[in-house]
Amino acid sequence: LAINLAPGSAKAVAASGHSKARRETAEAKAPKATRSASGGGQRDVIIAIDAGHGGDDPGALGAGRLQEKHIALAIARELALLFERERGYKPVLTRKGDYFLPLKTRRDLARKAQADLMVSIHADAFADKAAQGGSVFALSNRGATSTMAAFLADSENNADAIGGVPVEGKDDDLVKVLTDLSLTATMDSSLRVGKHVLTSMGGITRLHSPRVEQAAFVVLKSPDTPSILVETGFISNPKEAKRLASNDYQKQVARAIFNGVDRYFSKNPPPNTYLAAKRKSANADDTVASAAP
């Protein structure tokens, strides 16, 4: 790094530095530029919905030529409709049709949309056709929490290779340290919202695991966007494949995911959102009611 200092420029440099600092501080405090929920400066909670696989990458294959990419997109569309109909939310689909997207691009689209949460939807397969049940995953940078979690992460992370895109290279050491620090807080939020979704999923299907699993899913590795991956079932299991192919069941799965996410954000609304104002108003009403004789 070479720095050239011109004589007599110290004041100008200092003034420029202060100006930049003020500008960056103002930008950091500024609310996200998103669709207003109420016209009163309250923004929507943005949910990025990622339909796994697509295009040249069909994902897992089930009986009757059932392909994971079609199941994922169908459920993603149903989920987007639910959020679109609910005041205070704005859904953003990373993939709207049958085409390939690299895993990093999916993360970048969610970050570009300034999403408060990314939900990646899948329906995987396993060598044992008896494997069944829904699962919810969050990122882990310390290894998988189970053998199945590691298997599924490897399966999903191979999507870039299938699409002809090389896997990302190693990050610079300093960038990696900073990213890991940011990921810690993001992963905590991911685990908490994942618990709500898992509980909701348990109301419509058998759960493959009673807890939110963790593994190194590339698509979830965003340093500042809480992200979860929902395995809606195993299309390698003939009974589950039949259910996943049903439009009625796809709607049930979408509703379960929506209910879990909505329950989380109703309790933990981001600042300056319609949901935060709604919760504040409800708490005020409760206070008044409890104080009444």
C-alpha positions in Angstrom: 0.0 0.0 0.0 1.5 3.3 -1.1 0.2 6.7 0.2 1.3 10.0 -1.2 0.7 13.0 1.0 0.8 16.4 -0.7 2.2 19.4 1.4 -0.4 21.7 2.9 -3.3 19.2 2.2 -3.9 18.1 5.8 -6.9 20.3 6.4 -8.5 19.3 3.1 -7.9 15.6 3.9 -9.4 16.0 7.4 -12.4 17.8 6.1 -12.9 15.2 3.4 -12.6 12.5 6.1 -15.2 14.1 8.4 -17.6 14.6 5.5 -17.3 11.0 4.4 -17.8 9.8 8.0 -21.0 11.9 8.3 -22.2 10.6 5.0 -21.6 6.9 5.9 -23.3 7.4 9.3 -26.3 8.9 7.7 -26.5 6.1 5.2 -26.2 3.5 8.0 -29.1 5.1 9.9 -31.3 5.5 6.9 -34.2 3.0 6.6 -34.2 0.4 3.9 -35.5 1.7 0.6 -38.4 -0.7 0.4 -42.1 -0.6 -0.4 -44.0 1.2 2.4 -46.5 -0.8 4.3 -48.6 2.1 5.6 -47.4 5.3 4.0 -46.1 6.5 7.4 -42.5 5.6 6.9 -43.0 2.0 8.0 -41.4 -0.5 5.7 -42.3 -4.1 4.9 -40.4 -7.1 6.2 -38.8 -8.6 3.1 -38.8 -12.3 2.7 -36.5 -13.8 -0.1 -37.9 -17.1 -1.2 -35.5 -19.3 -3.0 -36.8 -22.3 -5.0 -33.9 -24.8 -5.1 -32.3 -26.0 -8.3 -33.8 -25.2 -11.8 -32.9 -25.4 -15.5 -30.0 -27.8 -16.2 -30.1 -28.8 -12.5 -33.2 -30.8 -11.8 -32.2 -31.6 -8.2 -33.3 -34.9 -6.7 -35.5 -37.3 -8.7 -38.5 -39.2 -7.5 -40.9 -41.8 -8.8 -42.8 -40.9 -12.0 -40.0 -38.6 -13.2 -40.8 -36.2 -10.4 -38.1 -33.5 -10.2 -37.2 -31.5 -7.1 -36.9 -28.2 -9.0 -40.6 -28.3 -10.0 -41.7 -29.1 -6.4 -39.5 -26.4 -5.0 -40.8 -23.7 -7.4 -44.5 -24.7 -6.9 -44.1 -24.4 -3.1 -42.1 -21.1 -3.4 -44.9 -19.5 -5.5 -47.5 -20.6 -3.0 -45.4 -19.1 -0.2 -44.9 -15.9 -2.1 -48.7 -15.5 -2.5 -49.3 -15.9 1.2 -46.8 -13.2 2.1 -48.1 -10.9 -0.6 -51.6 -11.1 0.9 -50.4 -10.4 4.4 -49.9 -6.7 5.3 -46.4 -5.9 6.4 -44.6 -8.4 4.2 -42.9 -8.2 0.8 -41.9 -11.5 -0.9 -39.1 -11.7 -3.4 -38.5 -14.8 -5.5 -34.9 -15.5 -6.4 -36.1 -17.8 -9.2 -39.4 -17.3 -11.0 -39.1 -19.9 -13.7 -37.3 -23.1 -14.7 -33.8 -21.7 -15.1 -30.4 -22.2 -13.4 -29.0 -19.9 -10.8 -25.6 -20.3 -9.1 -25.8 -20.6 -5.3 -23.8 -17.4 -4.8 -26.2 -15.5 -7.1 -29.2 -16.7 -5.0 -27.5 -15.2 -1.9 -26.7 -12.0 -3.7 -30.2 -11.6 -4.9 -31.5 -11.8 -1.4 -28.9 -9.3 -0.2 -29.7 -7.0 -3.1 -33.4 -7.0 -2.1 -32.2 -6.2 1.5 -34.1 -9.3 2.7 -34.8 -9.7 6.4 -34.9 -13.5 5.9 -34.1 -15.9 3.1 -36.0 -19.2 2.9 -34.6 -21.8 0.5 -37.0 -24.6 -0.4 -36.0 -28.1 -1.3 -37.3 -31.7 -1.5 -34.3 -34.0 -1.4 -33.6 -37.7 -1.8 -31.6 -40.3 0.1 -30.3 -43.7 -0.8 -32.6 -45.4 1.7 -36.2 -45.0 0.2 -37.6 -45.3 3.7 -36.1 -41.9 4.7 -39.0 -39.5 5.2 -40.0 -36.3 7.0 -39.5 -32.6 6.8 -36.4 -30.8 8.1 -35.2 -27.3 8.7 -31.6 -26.3 8.4 -29.4 -23.3 9.3 -25.8 -22.6 8.5 -23.0 -24.2 10.4 -19.3 -23.1 10.0 -18.1 -25.8 12.3 -19.3 -29.0 10.6 -22.7 -30.7 10.3 -24.8 -31.6 13.3 -25.7 -35.0 11.8 -24.7 -37.4 9.1 -27.9 -36.7 7.2 -27.2 -32.9 7.5 -23.8 -33.4 6.0 -25.1 -35.6 3.2 -27.8 -33.1 2.2 -25.4 -30.2 2.4 -23.0 -32.0 0.0 -26.0 -32.8 -2.3 -27.2 -29.2 -2.5 -23.7 -27.6 -2.7 -23.0 -29.7 -5.8 -25.7 -27.7 -7.7 -23.0 -25.2 -9.0 -21.0 -28.0 -10.4 -24.0 -29.4 -12.2 -24.8 -26.0 -13.7 -21.2 -25.7 -15.0 -20.2 -23.0 -12.5 -17.0 -23.5 -10.5 -17.1 -23.5 -6.7 -16.0 -20.3 -5.1 -12.3 -20.1 -4.1 -11.1 -19.4 -0.6 -11.6 -16.0 0.8 -8.9 -13.7 2.0 -7.9 -14.4 5.6 -9.0 -11.0 6.9 -12.3 -11.1 5.0 -12.9 -14.6 6.4 -12.5 -13.4 10.0 -14.8 -10.5 9.6 -17.4 -12.6 7.8 -17.3 -15.2 10.5 -17.9 -12.6 13.2 -21.0 -11.3 11.3 -22.2 -14.8 10.6 -22.4 -15.6 14.3 -25.2 -13.1 14.9 -26.9 -14.1 11.6 -26.8 -17.8 12.4 -28.4 -17.1 15.8 -31.4 -15.4 14.2 -31.6 -18.2 11.6 -31.8 -20.9 14.3 -34.5 -19.0 16.1 -36.7 -18.5 13.1 -35.9 -22.1 12.1 -37.4 -23.4 15.3 -40.7 -21.7 14.6 -40.9 -23.1 11.1 -39.9 -26.6 12.3 -42.7 -26.5 14.9 -45.2 -25.4 12.3 -44.0 -28.1 9.8 -44.6 -30.7 12.5 -48.3 -29.9 12.3 -48.6 -31.3 8.7 -45.9 -33.9 8.4 -43.6 -36.2 10.3 -40.3 -34.4 11.1 -37.1 -36.1 10.1 -35.3 -34.4 13.0 -36.9 -32.8 16.1 -34.4 -29.9 16.0 -33.1 -27.4 13.5 -30.1 -29.1 11.9 -26.9 -27.3 10.8 -24.6 -27.8 8.0 -22.4 -25.9 5.6 -25.0 -25.1 2.9 -23.4 -22.6 0.5 -26.7 -21.0 -0.3 -27.2 -20.0 3.4 -23.8 -18.4 3.8 -24.8 -14.8 3.8 -23.0 -12.7 6.5 -26.0 -10.4 7.1 -29.1 -12.1 6.0 -30.7 -14.7 8.3 -31.3 -17.8 6.2 -32.9 -21.2 6.5 -33.3 -24.2 4.2 -36.5 -26.2 4.4 -36.4 -29.8 3.2 -40.1 -30.3 2.6 -39.7 -34.1 2.3 -37.9 -36.9 0.5 -39.1 -37.5 -3.1 -37.1 -40.7 -3.0 -39.8 -42.0 -0.7 -42.8 -43.1 -2.9 -45.4 -42.0 -0.3 -43.9 -38.6 0.3 -43.3 -38.1 -3.5 -47.0 -38.6 -4.1 -47.9 -36.0 -1.4 -45.3 -33.5 -2.7 -46.7 -33.7 -6.2 -50.2 -32.7 -4.9 -51.1 -29.1 -5.2 -53.2 -29.3 -2.0 -50.2 -30.6 -0.1 -47.9 -28.0 -1.6 -50.3 -25.3 -0.3 -50.2 -26.9 3.2 -46.4 -26.9 3.2 -46.3 -23.2 2.1 -48.9 -22.3 4.8 -46.8 -24.1 7.5 -43.6 -22.2 6.5 -45.5 -19.0 6.4 -47.1 -19.5 9.8 -43.6 -20.3 11.3 -42.0 -17.2 9.8 -44.9 -14.9 10.7 -44.9 -16.2 14.3 -41.2 -15.3 14.5 -41.5 -11.8 13.0 -44.6 -11.0 15.0 -42.5 -11.6 18.2 -39.3 -10.1 16.8 -40.2 -7.4 14.3 -37.3 -5.5 12.7 -37.2 -1.8 13.6 -39.2 0.8 11.5 -41.5 -1.9 10.1 -45.3 -2.1 10.1 -45.0 -5.3 12.2 -42.9 -3.4 14.8 -45.6 -0.6 14.9 -48.3 -3.2 15.2 -46.6 -5.0 18.1 -46.0 -1.7 19.9 -49.6 -0.8 19.5 -50.7 -4.2 20.8 -48.4 -3.9 23.9 -49.8 -0.4 24.6 -53.3 -1.7 24.5 -52.4 -4.6 26.8 -50.8 -2.1 29.3 -53.9 0.1 29.3 -56.2 -3.0 29.8 -54.1 -4.3 32.7 -54.2 -0.9 34.4 -57.9 -0.6 34.1 -59.8 -1.2 37.4 
